[in-house]
Amino acid sequence: MSIADIITRFNSFNSGQQAVFYLIIGAIILMILEPFMAYFIVTLKKRELDKQLAAKKANLKVQNQPTSKKQNNSQGPA
C-alpha cells in the first residue's frame, strides 16, 4: 500500500472518522515522545538543583571563612 493509497482512503473518510483518526495519530505521537520529554524535563530540573546546591556550598564557604584576623581576635583574651 503506497502513501497515495493511504491519502486517497483518508480523503474518503467523513469528518467524524477523520477526527478519530487524528486523535489516534496524536495519541501515538504523544506516547512515542513522552519518554524524551520526561528525560528532558528531569535533566533540566537536575541541572537547576545542581546549580542551587553549588551556590549554597559556595555561600557556606564564604560564611565560614574569616574576613580578617582582627574580627577573630575581637572577643578579647580568654
N, C-alpha and C positions, 0 to 999 in steps of 0.2 A: 504494500500500500504506500503510495507516494504522498508527498506533502500536498500536492494538488488535490488528490482524492480526499484527504482529511479536510482541507479547506472547503471543498465542494459539499461534503457531508455536513460540515459545521454550518454552512450557509443555509442548509435546508432545515435547520432546527427552528422552532418557534422561540419567542423571547423567553419563555419560561425555561425551556431546555437550555438555552444559552446561559441564562442566569445560573442554573445548577452547574453547568459545565465550568463557568468561570469560578464559582465557589469551590468546586473540586480542585481545579488547577491552582487556585490561590492557596488552598489548604495544603496541597502537596508542596508548593514552593515554600510556604512557611515552615513546614516540617523539615524540609531539607536545610533551610537557612538557620533554624533555631540553634543548633549546636554552635555554629560560627558566631552568632550574635551573643550567645551566652559566654563563650570564650572571650570575645572582645570586651564585654561589659565587666567580667571578672578581672581581666587583665588591667583594664583602666582603674578599677577600684583598688586593686593591689598596688598599682603604682602610686595612687593617691595616698594610700595608707603608708606606704614605704616613705614617701616624702614627708608626711606628717611625723612619722617616727624619727626620721633623720633630723628634722627640725627640733623635735623635743630633746633628742640626745645632744644636739649642738647647744641648745638653750641650757640644758643641765650642766654641760661642761663649762659654759661661760659663767654660770652662777656659782659653781664650786671653786673656780679659780680666784685666788685673792687678787684684788686690783693693785694693791700696793702693800709694802711691808708696814707702813705706818698704821693702816687700818687693823692689821693683825695684832700689833703691839699696843693698841689704844685701850685695851682692857686694864692696863696697869700691872704692877708687879703682883705676883701671887703670894 
